[in-house]
Amino acid sequence: MLQRPEHQVAGHEAGSGTPGPLIDGSGHFFKPLNPSDERGAHELAFYTSFFSDPRVPHSIRSSFFPSFGGTRVLPIPDSPDLLLPHLVLENLLHGYSNPCVMDVKIGARTWYPSASEKYYAKCLKKDRDSTSALLGFRISGLQVHHESGRWKPHRDKVRKYTVTDVRQSLRQFISKNPDETPPDCALASSVYGGSNGILAQLLELKSWFEDQTLFHFYSASLLIAYDKGGKAPRLKLIDFAHVMEGEGIIDHNFLGGLCSLIKCVSEILADAETAAGPTDPQVLETTADLEAAAGPAEPKVVVGLTENGIH
């Protein structure tokens, strides 16, 4: 049975007669393709090409991208006579009981080079009004399940996040008291730290972006999720409507934002471990190794935006 995703934190939502993502009970996520919108066709073309491109390492595809199963024609919610093709993707939260989820849009600029003036102006305003231009990324939405309920700030509030708010939200995301001040960051080591934690995954993804020149990922996001019921932390790239060919050039826009997020997460881990004290030398050593592996931050993490683009 198809239903609306219960734990969606960003993006278009399905409504009565309105296309939006759907899920089933078998681990599939269906993303509508509007025939009148070229973005859907572009995303379908990316998935088709990406999953058949021998230049993309299998480890990267399987670790950081949702699995892709082609397309399927499905009815729009509450409008069974209105049919649309949908991308058939992996439901990244399938099997999670109480998922904690964060959608992070990566890149200081979210418009692609061939964008229309109208779209460019729209993206430029969003990038300037959010933390994209300053940090190289912005939070699009998040939720945290905790003992007394669910903390999920309204999207309108998240859109207005300052740099301070973003840094605070990254701490709230791994706290048992996300709606209190200060957040306790009690889950920092288990979610962000360790050899399989979010920081280690970010560093592995960074290593690929330091070399890959196949694609430029404009306006793509990282979905970060964990489940207090025992599911391991996971990180996946999503939203590929504006991916462009790399033409042999490193994607510094995405890489810069990625490095900035790595720096923020590393600082939270370091603060949490300092507060906890050296009770677990192995954890401290593991995090120190991860931070050393991160290396110096990408020089284009913080950029300025002019009417003509990045400088």
Salt bridges, closest charged atoms under 4 A:
GLU6 OE1 - HIS7 NE2 3.71
GLU13 OE2 - ARG155 NH2 3.46
ASP24 OD2 - HIS28 ND1 2.95
ASP37 OD2 - ARG39 NH2 2.64
GLU43 OE1 - LYS31 NZ 2.98
ASP53 OD2 - ARG55 NH2 2.82
ASP78 OD2 - ARG4 NH2 3.26
GLU90 OE2 - ARG234 NH2 3.22
ASP127 OD1 - ARG138 NH1 2.87
ASP129 OD2 - LYS125 NZ 2.60
ASP156 OD2 - HIS154 ND1 3.67
ASP156 OD1 - ARG159 NH1 2.45
ASP179 OD2 - HIS146 NE2 3.98
GLU210 OE2 - LYS206 NZ 2.78
ASP239 OD1 - LYS31 NZ 3.17
GLU267 OE1 - ARG167 NH1 3.25
GLU267 OE2 - LYS263 NZ 2.63
ASP271 OD2 - ARG171 NH2 2.74
GLU298 OE2 - HIS252 ND1 2.71
GLU307 OE2 - ARG128 NH1 3.34
